[in-house]
Amino acid sequence: MINTAVEGTRAVLSACLKHDVKRLVFTSCISNVIFKRAGDSQEIYSDGDWSEEELLGPYEKSKFLAEKVLNDFKTTFKSYISFETVSIVAGVAVGPSLTEHTSCNEEYLR
């Protein structure tokens, strides 16, 4: 899962460069910013806030590392990028689970 997210993000970014894309919308995840050590929580987060990687499960870590790839790419290839990037940080995803794991969101919606 993690490798697929990371390598998939790299492939999309490469395709954006190659095909003169105007804007890339990256679907982020609230878990990229809210998982902090006890006492480090806050009410307002910015694009400079990141979760503690070791506190993340496999899905959350895949989203976290994919967004890190996006940010590293933007820094490394800044002078070559002609497209805008936008990250949408979703607080809740609604829909059926792809695994046997049931999220608190699904339980709430039932």
C-alpha positions as a Markdown table, in Angstrom:
| # | Residue | x | y | z |
|---|---|---|---|---|
| 1 | Met | 0.0 | 0.0 | 0.0 |
| 2 | Ile | 2.7 | 2.5 | 1.0 |
| 3 | Asn | 4.9 | 1.8 | -2.1 |
| 4 | Thr | 1.9 | 2.1 | -4.4 |
| 5 | Ala | 0.9 | 5.5 | -3.0 |
| 6 | Val | 4.5 | 6.8 | -3.1 |
| 7 | Glu | 5.4 | 5.5 | -6.6 |
| 8 | Gly | 1.9 | 6.4 | -7.9 |
| 9 | Thr | 2.4 | 10.0 | -6.8 |
| 10 | Arg | 5.8 | 10.1 | -8.4 |
| 11 | Ala | 4.3 | 8.8 | -11.7 |
| 12 | Val | 1.5 | 11.4 | -11.6 |
| 13 | Leu | 3.9 | 14.2 | -11.0 |
| 14 | Ser | 6.1 | 13.0 | -13.8 |
| 15 | Ala | 3.1 | 12.9 | -16.1 |
| 16 | Cys | 2.1 | 16.4 | -15.1 |
| 17 | Leu | 5.5 | 17.7 | -16.2 |
| 18 | Lys | 5.4 | 15.8 | -19.4 |
| 19 | His | 1.9 | 16.7 | -20.5 |
| 20 | Asp | 1.7 | 20.4 | -19.6 |
| 21 | Val | -0.9 | 20.0 | -16.9 |
| 22 | Lys | -2.2 | 23.3 | -15.5 |
| 23 | Arg | -3.2 | 22.2 | -12.0 |
| 24 | Leu | -2.8 | 19.1 | -9.9 |
| 25 | Val | -5.3 | 18.6 | -7.1 |
| 26 | Phe | -3.8 | 16.2 | -4.5 |
| 27 | Thr | -6.3 | 14.5 | -2.1 |
| 28 | Ser | -4.6 | 14.6 | 1.2 |
| 29 | Cys | -5.8 | 13.3 | 4.5 |
| 30 | Ile | -6.5 | 14.8 | 7.9 |
| 31 | Ser | -4.2 | 12.2 | 9.4 |
| 32 | Asn | -1.3 | 13.9 | 7.8 |
| 33 | Val | -1.5 | 16.7 | 10.3 |
| 34 | Ile | -3.4 | 15.6 | 13.5 |
| 35 | Phe | -1.4 | 12.7 | 14.9 |
| 36 | Lys | 0.9 | 14.3 | 17.4 |
| 37 | Arg | 2.4 | 13.2 | 20.7 |
| 38 | Ala | 0.4 | 13.8 | 23.9 |
| 39 | Gly | 0.4 | 17.5 | 24.7 |
| 40 | Asp | 1.3 | 18.6 | 21.2 |
| 41 | Ser | -2.3 | 18.8 | 19.9 |
| 42 | Gln | -3.7 | 22.1 | 18.6 |
| 43 | Glu | -7.0 | 23.4 | 17.3 |
| 44 | Ile | -5.7 | 25.1 | 14.2 |
| 45 | Tyr | -3.4 | 23.5 | 11.7 |
| 46 | Ser | -1.4 | 24.9 | 8.7 |
| 47 | Asp | 0.5 | 23.6 | 5.8 |
| 48 | Gly | 3.6 | 23.5 | 8.1 |
| 49 | Asp | 2.1 | 21.0 | 10.4 |
| 50 | Trp | 2.8 | 17.3 | 10.0 |
| 51 | Ser | 1.9 | 14.2 | 12.0 |
| 52 | Glu | 4.5 | 12.1 | 13.8 |
| 53 | Glu | 5.2 | 9.4 | 11.2 |
| 54 | Glu | 5.7 | 6.7 | 13.7 |
| 55 | Leu | 2.1 | 7.2 | 15.1 |
| 56 | Leu | 0.5 | 6.4 | 11.7 |
| 57 | Gly | -1.0 | 3.1 | 10.6 |
| 58 | Pro | -0.4 | 1.7 | 7.1 |
| 59 | Tyr | -3.1 | 3.7 | 5.2 |
| 60 | Glu | -2.3 | 7.0 | 7.0 |
| 61 | Lys | 1.4 | 6.5 | 6.4 |
| 62 | Ser | 0.8 | 5.9 | 2.7 |
| 63 | Lys | -1.0 | 9.2 | 2.4 |
| 64 | Phe | 1.6 | 11.0 | 4.6 |
| 65 | Leu | 4.6 | 9.7 | 2.5 |
| 66 | Ala | 2.8 | 10.5 | -0.8 |
| 67 | Glu | 2.2 | 14.1 | 0.3 |
| 68 | Lys | 5.9 | 14.3 | 1.4 |
| 69 | Val | 6.8 | 13.2 | -2.2 |
| 70 | Leu | 4.7 | 16.0 | -3.6 |
| 71 | Asn | 6.3 | 18.6 | -1.3 |
| 72 | Asp | 9.8 | 17.3 | -2.1 |
| 73 | Phe | 9.0 | 17.3 | -5.8 |
| 74 | Lys | 7.8 | 20.9 | -5.6 |
| 75 | Thr | 11.0 | 22.0 | -3.9 |
| 76 | Thr | 13.4 | 20.0 | -6.1 |
| 77 | Phe | 11.8 | 20.9 | -9.4 |
| 78 | Lys | 10.6 | 24.4 | -8.5 |
| 79 | Ser | 12.1 | 26.0 | -11.6 |
| 80 | Tyr | 10.6 | 23.3 | -13.9 |
| 81 | Ile | 7.1 | 23.2 | -12.6 |
| 82 | Ser | 4.6 | 25.1 | -14.7 |
| 83 | Phe | 1.5 | 23.8 | -13.0 |
| 84 | Glu | -0.2 | 24.7 | -9.8 |
| 85 | Thr | -0.6 | 22.2 | -7.0 |
| 86 | Val | -3.4 | 22.2 | -4.5 |
| 87 | Ser | -3.8 | 19.8 | -1.6 |
| 88 | Ile | -7.3 | 19.1 | -0.2 |
| 89 | Val | -7.2 | 17.9 | 3.4 |
| 90 | Ala | -10.3 | 15.8 | 3.8 |
| 91 | Gly | -11.6 | 15.5 | 7.4 |
| 92 | Val | -14.0 | 12.7 | 6.6 |
| 93 | Ala | -14.2 | 10.2 | 3.8 |
| 94 | Val | -17.7 | 8.7 | 3.2 |
| 95 | Gly | -18.2 | 5.4 | 1.6 |
| 96 | Pro | -17.7 | 1.7 | 2.0 |
| 97 | Ser | -14.5 | 0.4 | 3.5 |
| 98 | Leu | -12.1 | -1.4 | 1.1 |
| 99 | Thr | -11.0 | -3.6 | 4.0 |
| 100 | Glu | -12.6 | -5.5 | 6.9 |
| 101 | His | -11.5 | -2.6 | 9.2 |
| 102 | Thr | -14.5 | -0.3 | 10.0 |
| 103 | Ser | -13.6 | 3.3 | 10.6 |
| 104 | Cys | -15.3 | 5.5 | 13.2 |
| 105 | Asn | -16.8 | 7.4 | 10.3 |
| 106 | Glu | -18.6 | 4.4 | 9.0 |
| 107 | Glu | -19.9 | 3.5 | 12.4 |
| 108 | Tyr | -21.2 | 7.1 | 12.9 |
| 109 | Leu | -23.0 | 7.0 | 9.6 |
| 110 | Arg | -24.8 | 3.7 | 10.3 |
